[in-house]
Amino acid sequence: MHPELVLFDEDLRGPVVRFLTDQVTGDEAKAHDHLADHASGGGSSFVAVQDEVVGIVTVRWRSNNPALGGIPLVHQISVAAEHRGDGIATRLMDAAENLARAKGHPRIGITVGLFAEYGPAQRMYARRGYVPDGRGVCRGATPVREGETVTVDHGLLLWLIKDLDVPGDT
Ligand SMILES: CC(C)(COP(=O)(O)OP(=O)(O)OC[C@H]1O[C@@H](n2cnc3c(N)ncnc32)[C@H](O)[C@@H]1OP(=O)(O)O)[C@@H](O)C(=O)NCCC(=O)NCCS
């Protein structure tokens, strides 16, 4: 049985916040933060549902990172551990990119961490055509300098961008 993909609406807030809290944030307030811009139209999510929420992709339509020039950002993609490897993230990413195309966005960004926990995501983004933005490794939004000593944790990132091949884009 394949999970159904649905666009987030407020009826789903309870189960989505539970999923985000359990799988991603560990904290209910931070889970609500992922959805904070949805009511104003500043963000959208697709949710994979199979009896319960089993995956989510969340898009912020204007990235907070000035270096990205305000393009949309996939700011969360997560699939429940017991449902991984079944193509759910692929379907969620397809849905998010298609919605971005339909809204006329020529590019979309994403971030990825550097250690093994992010291995599946690193491979998925590369296979889908996400390319590093050229600023190298960043601590959050700020590039790390040559010679700097850093801790490899969830805040040490590469920023990646995909061209969405929107008709009329040069
Ligand atoms: C990354 C994640 C969302 C992938 O979800 P998924 O539903 O298992 O992914 P899919 O089955 O659609 O596979 C998509 C691609 O991911 C990569 N991938 C998935 N599982 C992988 C694994 N165990 N090892 C290596 N690559 C893997 C592959 O490139 C795969 O495509 P392919 O099968 O054509 O090679 C999931 O592993 C996850 O939730 N991880 C924890 C959260 C996370 O890291 N999120 C990203 C934050 S940047």
PDBQT file of the ligand as one rigid body, heavy atoms in Angstrom, charges set to zero:
ROOT
HETATM    1  C1  LIG A 201      16.655  11.271   3.176  1.00  0.00    +0.000 C 
HETATM    2  C2  LIG A 201      15.281  10.599   3.314  1.00  0.00    +0.000 C 
HETATM    3  C3  LIG A 201      14.193  11.678   3.375  1.00  0.00    +0.000 C 
HETATM    4  C4  LIG A 201      15.048   9.673   2.098  1.00  0.00    +0.000 C 
HETATM    5  O1  LIG A 201      13.733   9.128   2.205  1.00  0.00    +0.000 OA
HETATM    6  P1  LIG A 201      13.283   7.785   1.426  1.00  0.00    +0.000 P 
HETATM    7  O2  LIG A 201      11.795   7.793   1.323  1.00  0.00    +0.000 OA
HETATM    8  O3  LIG A 201      13.930   6.624   2.074  1.00  0.00    +0.000 OA
HETATM    9  O4  LIG A 201      13.949   8.037  -0.017  1.00  0.00    +0.000 OA
HETATM   10  P2  LIG A 201      13.588   7.266  -1.369  1.00  0.00    +0.000 P 
HETATM   11  O5  LIG A 201      13.230   5.850  -1.075  1.00  0.00    +0.000 OA
HETATM   12  O6  LIG A 201      12.642   8.090  -2.157  1.00  0.00    +0.000 OA
HETATM   13  O7  LIG A 201      15.018   7.279  -2.078  1.00  0.00    +0.000 OA
HETATM   14  C5  LIG A 201      15.463   8.456  -2.733  1.00  0.00    +0.000 C 
HETATM   15  C6  LIG A 201      16.959   8.416  -2.924  1.00  0.00    +0.000 C 
HETATM   16  O8  LIG A 201      17.619   8.619  -1.673  1.00  0.00    +0.000 OA
HETATM   17  C7  LIG A 201      18.844   7.916  -1.674  1.00  0.00    +0.000 C 
HETATM   18  N1  LIG A 201      18.790   6.937  -0.599  1.00  0.00    +0.000 N 
HETATM   19  C8  LIG A 201      17.682   6.525   0.069  1.00  0.00    +0.000 A 
HETATM   20  N2  LIG A 201      18.033   5.666   1.025  1.00  0.00    +0.000 NA
HETATM   21  C9  LIG A 201      19.364   5.527   0.964  1.00  0.00    +0.000 A 
HETATM   22  C10 LIG A 201      20.321   4.772   1.703  1.00  0.00    +0.000 A 
HETATM   23  N3  LIG A 201      19.953   3.980   2.715  1.00  0.00    +0.000 N 
HETATM   24  N4  LIG A 201      21.622   4.899   1.363  1.00  0.00    +0.000 NA
HETATM   25  C11 LIG A 201      22.027   5.688   0.349  1.00  0.00    +0.000 A 
HETATM   26  N5  LIG A 201      21.153   6.436  -0.396  1.00  0.00    +0.000 NA
HETATM   27  C12 LIG A 201      19.845   6.334  -0.080  1.00  0.00    +0.000 A 
HETATM   28  C13 LIG A 201      18.964   7.243  -3.029  1.00  0.00    +0.000 C 
HETATM   29  O9  LIG A 201      19.656   8.122  -3.901  1.00  0.00    +0.000 OA
HETATM   30  C14 LIG A 201      17.510   7.127  -3.449  1.00  0.00    +0.000 C 
HETATM   31  O10 LIG A 201      17.323   7.095  -4.837  1.00  0.00    +0.000 OA
HETATM   32  P3  LIG A 201      17.623   5.762  -5.679  1.00  0.00    +0.000 P 
HETATM   33  O11 LIG A 201      16.895   4.668  -4.987  1.00  0.00    +0.000 OA
HETATM   34  O12 LIG A 201      17.085   6.095  -7.036  1.00  0.00    +0.000 OA
HETATM   35  O13 LIG A 201      19.100   5.601  -5.651  1.00  0.00    +0.000 OA
HETATM   36  C15 LIG A 201      15.227   9.700   4.588  1.00  0.00    +0.000 C 
HETATM   37  O14 LIG A 201      16.368   8.847   4.594  1.00  0.00    +0.000 OA
HETATM   38  C16 LIG A 201      15.190  10.488   5.884  1.00  0.00    +0.000 C 
HETATM   39  O15 LIG A 201      14.101  10.887   6.353  1.00  0.00    +0.000 OA
HETATM   40  N6  LIG A 201      16.371  10.714   6.486  1.00  0.00    +0.000 N 
HETATM   41  C17 LIG A 201      16.449  11.447   7.762  1.00  0.00    +0.000 C 
HETATM   42  C18 LIG A 201      16.132  12.905   7.590  1.00  0.00    +0.000 C 
HETATM   43  C19 LIG A 201      17.070  13.600   6.634  1.00  0.00    +0.000 C 
HETATM   44  O16 LIG A 201      18.255  13.317   6.540  1.00  0.00    +0.000 OA
HETATM   45  N7  LIG A 201      16.483  14.551   5.917  1.00  0.00    +0.000 N 
HETATM   46  C20 LIG A 201      17.229  15.377   5.011  1.00  0.00    +0.000 C 
HETATM   47  C21 LIG A 201      17.712  16.564   5.723  1.00  0.00    +0.000 C 
HETATM   48  S1  LIG A 201      18.827  17.517   4.680  1.00  0.00    +0.000 SA
ENDROOT
TORSDOF 0
